[in-house]
Each structure stands twice: as C-alpha cells, then as structure tokens.
Amino acid sequence: MSSPAEEIVIDVPLVRRLVAEQFPQWTDLPVRPVAFGGWDNRTFRLGDHMTVRLPSAAHYVRQVEKEQRWLPLLAPHLPLPIPAPLALGRPGEGYPWPWSVYRWREGEIATHAVIDDVTAFAAALAAFLIKLQAIDADGGPPPGAHNFFRGGPLAVYDEQTRRALDALDGTIDTAAARDLWEEALSSEWSGSPVWFHGDVASGNLLVEGGRLSAVIDFGTSGVGDPACDLSIAWTMFKGESREVFRAVLPLDEGTWTRGRAWTLWKAMIVAAGMMGNDRLEIERSRCLIAEVLSDHAR
C-alpha cells in the first residue's frame, strides 16, 4: 500500500500554491515545468530568473538543507557557476518536505547539447573538480544516507554488487568484473577527505556556446574519497577526451580503479534489472560495463 507521501502529485498548481503561501512577493510570476527536471527533485521555472526544486521522495530531503548551507560557501572558490539558493521553503499545501528556490542558470544539459570540443570540455570539467577538491573540507558532510554513501568505502555496495554479478553471469565478463571489484575493494583513499560532487553526469553539466558553462545538482555532494566523481570518464568521454580528463586530474591509480568500480557497480545493478526493466537502459549499461572493463585491462 502506498504512503500518502508517495501519492503526492508535484505539479505546477502545487508550486503556485506553495509560492503564494510562503513567498507572496513572487505570486504573480509564471510557473512552468523544466523539460529535464531530474529524478531526485522536480524542477520548475519561476519567472525568468528563478527555479523551484522539490524533493520527489523522503530519502532526498536531507539534500535540501545541505545545499542551502554549503553551496554559497563553495561557489566563490569555483571556476564555474553552481546553483545559488535564494530561499528555503517549508512544508505546506499537502507537500510534506522542505524545498528550495534557486537562481536560474542558462544553458542546456550536456546530454542534449552540442559540444564544440569534447576534449576541451573534459579538461574544463577536470579543472573544476581540482578546484572543488582544493576547498577546505573541514566540517563538510561525510558520506552517509544523505548522499547514498558516495565518497565512502565501496564495501557498502559489496553485497549488492555480488548479487548483480550472479544475475549477469553469462551475459557479461563476470570474471573480469569480479577482479576489478576485488581490486577496488582492496584500495582506499589515503589522503584527507576532499569535496566531491557525487553525481558528475552529463545531465548535471550545462553547456552554453558549445562549452561547459555550469555544474548543477550537488544533492549527493560531500567530503571523502573523490573516486565517485570519475564515472564521467566512461559515461561521457572516450579516447582523447578521456585521456585528457585523466591527465588533468592529479589522482593516483587506486583512485581511478575505484572510479571504475563505482561506474561498474551502477551499470551492473541497472543491467541486472535491479533498478527497473527499461530495455534501452539495460543495453546501455551492458555496453558501459564492457567499456569500463576494456579500459581497466589496458
């Protein structure tokens, strides 16, 4: 049986009611949905210069306070714009969780954008991550339920990964996948905790004029092992762009191995049908698994 929270419809009328109740100065601004509004949150345009983001489920709620607190502190140290919180909304109008108003960022997500030079894009993204990792991490949020333990030891997903390996036996090179996973488990981050984004994916990278223009959605960010931020090397880059991305980031081989393992874990649980049965996503994940394993073997 569904809980009341699971039955909530997050739509334009709800956003209009919340804004009118809590931020009457913006009542007359138009509200419209964003084409690619995300999964963890539902995103809406508020006028021409703001967005409203509402968690879509209870396990994303902790990200609201985290972003409100930390994004304004991170932004001055970064070479590209990131989301800028403008207001914090409270539960109301039948919606049970806090929510946020942000400044609107122009740009198209990299998933659908035309990128002039993917290698230059990779270098710019690597330079952004270097700056992010260099920010003082003292007091920052450690890995936990708020970010699904990104930045922590891979062992938290060991049991799930082994179930996926069993389910995929005969459809992927499970021997190579198991070897990579075991190698990654034996490796650990030896430095001090550093800031990481937690979900560096094409859907969270904005493009303007063919170039990387902003990095958005820090819901899974935290401080710890930055290996989880390397998945983009296989999900978006290949050949020269991947090599440039790797060359710019001053990370050791063990961190790159763990980065492959984070990518492998996610791809395997999708390919094994543990996150749904979308045939296109399953096939894409199998291709990604093959790419990660091939890259690791080089």
Disulfide bonds with the S-S distance in Angstrom:
none
